[in-house]
């Protein structure tokens, strides 16, 4: 790259890092006019995409692909095009959550035979597991956001780093969504159990023995996954 073009390229990257995308685009266009290298095309497309203008970013990505980049650069560019396509696509309403019928509750034991309702071991186990899963899910979501921010930073002008950081962010986000959904289901199950134990009629006959447990299933959904749970007390 000639010194004159390098000045515009470096200034464009600096403005890109400061999120001054409009000024960065002007510098990159000026550098490209002096020396039409594909580095300017990719950087300008990135700036347009992060500025929310995928309509202008997509042609630049396609011109970059037509310049004969390496296979790794092609993969990174296709990832960026895919994100632009998802951003500009029509928003699809999230599917309604499946309604799980409430289980039939067996008769409770007399109050004299039962431990205090707040000592119920099934509720404590569900709440403890739910808090742990929710904490883990929140941690993965924050870690995904950190990786995504790094991918959109000025350091992502290198195609290898851009590809690696975005893949890491997507994996962490998927794990975080599933963990948060599972934690929410467990917390809800624990709360329902506590309410039910608290409100049981102490004068009813002893409870009929039955199978107790929590069954959960992760199913695919738009933008991630959902957890369906069935609690038997």
N, C-alpha and C positions, 0 to 999 in steps of 0.2 A: 504494500500500500504506500502510495506517495506521501510525503510529509504533509502536504496540504489536505489531502483526503483524511489522513490520520487525525488531524486537528479536529475536523468535524465529527469524525467517528467517536473519538474520546469524549468530546463535549456532549455528543448525543447520549452516550452511556451515562455520563454524570447526571444529566438532566433526567434521564430515565430512572436512575436510582433515587432521585429526589421526587419522583412521581410528577414531574413537570412534562407530561407526555406530549403536549402540543409543541413546546419548544424543542423537545428531543426529536420529534418528527421533522421539524424544519432543518435541524442540523444534519440529520441522516440523509434527507433529500439533497441538501447542498453537497454533502460528501459523495453521494451516488452520482450527482451530475459531473463531478470532477473525475471520478473513477468508478464505473459501474460494476462494483463487486457484489457478490451475493450476500456477504456479511451485512451490508446495508439493508438489503431486502428483508432478511430475517429479523433484524433489530427493529426496523420500522413496523413490520407486521406485529411484532410483540407489543410495541408502544400503542398501536391502534387498538389491539385487542384489549389491553388493560385499560385503555381510555373508554372502552365500551362500544367501539365502532368496529364490529366484526365485518360489516359490509365492505370496509376498505382494507381490513386485515386479510381477508380470504384471498383476494387477487394477488396480494404480495406474497403470501405463502405459496400460492400456485406458481408464481414466477420463480420463486426460489427453488421449488421442486423441478422446474424446467431447466435450471442452470446446471444440472448434473451433480448434485451433492452426494456424499457418501451414504451407504445404507443406514448408518446410525443417524445421520442428519435427516434422512427421509423419515425414519420412524418418529423422531422428535417433532418434525413438522406435522406429520399426520396426527399426532396427539393434540397439537395446538388447533388444527383444523377441526378435530372432533369436538373439542371444548367450545369452539365457536359455533359449531352446528347445534350443540345442545343448548347453548345460550340463546340462540335465535329461534329455536323451535318453539312451537306453541306449548304453553304450559298445560300439562295433562293433570286433571284433578286427581288427587290421591284417592285410592280406593277406600271405601268405608271399611272400618275395622269389623272383622267377623264378630257376631254376637254369640258368646258362649253361654248356654243356658245354665242357670244356677243349679248346683247339685242338690239332690234331695237330702235333707239333713235328718239323721236318725235321732230318736228321742235321747234326751240328755239324762245324765245320772242325777240323783238327788244332790243338793248343795253340800250335804255333810261329807260326801265321798269325793268331791272335786277340790282340786287346788284352786287358789285365787286365779281369776281370769287373766291377770297380767303375767302369771307364771306359765302360761300355756307354751309348751315346748315347740309345738308345730308353728305357732305364730312367730316365736322368737327365732326359730331356724329360718323361716321364710324372710323375715325382716333383716336378719343378719346377712343372709346370702344376697338379698336385694341391695343392701347398702354396699356390699363389696363389689357386686357387678356394676352398680351405678357409678361408683368411684373409678373402677377400672375403665368403664366406657367413657367417662368424662376425660380421663387422662389420655386415652387414645384419640379422642376428638381434638383436644388441645394440641397433641403432638402432630396430628394431621394438618391442623391449621398452621403450625409452625413450619412444617415441610412445604406447604403450599406457598406461604409467604416467601420462603427462601427461593422457591422455584420461580416466582414472579419478580425477584430482585435482580439487580444488575449483574450478579454473578452467573445468571442463567443464560448469558450470551454463549456459553459453552454448551453444546448440544448434549454432551454426555451427562452433565450436571442437571440440566433441565429434565431430561428423560428420567433419570434416577430419582430426583426429588418428587416429581409428580406421581410416579408409581408408588413411592413410599407413602405419600399423602393419601392416595386412594386406598391402599391396603389398611392404613391406620383408621381411616374414616369408616370403612366397612366394619372392621372389628369394633370400633367405638359405638356405631349405631346398633349392632347386634347386642353388645353388652348393655347399653342403656335400655334397650327394649326388654331384655331379659330381667334386668334389675327392676324396671318399672312393674313388670308382671309379678315378680316376687314380692315387692313392697305392697302392691295392691292385694295380693293373696294373704299376706300377713295381716294387713289392716282388716280385711273382711273376716278373717278368722278371729281376731280379737273382738270385733264387734259382735260376732255371733256368740262367742263364749260368754261375753258380758251380758248378753240379753237372753240367755237360755232360761227357761222356766225351771226353777229348782224343784218344783213339785212333780215334774213328770217322772215316769219310771226310768230305771237305769237304761243307759243307751245300749242299743243293739250292736254287738261287735261287727265291725266292718273294716274294709280295707281303707287305709289312709295313705295319702301321698300327693305329690304334685307332679303333673305331667305337662311338659312344655315341648313345643315343636317350632322350629324356625322355618318360616316359609318366605319365598322371594316376594318382593313388592317393589313398586316404583321408587327408584332412588335409594334402595337399600334392602332391608329385610324387616319382617314383622315376627313377633313371637306370640303364639297362641298357647294359652295355658288352661288346664283343667285341674281344679283342686278338689280332692276328696277328703272329708274330715271324718 
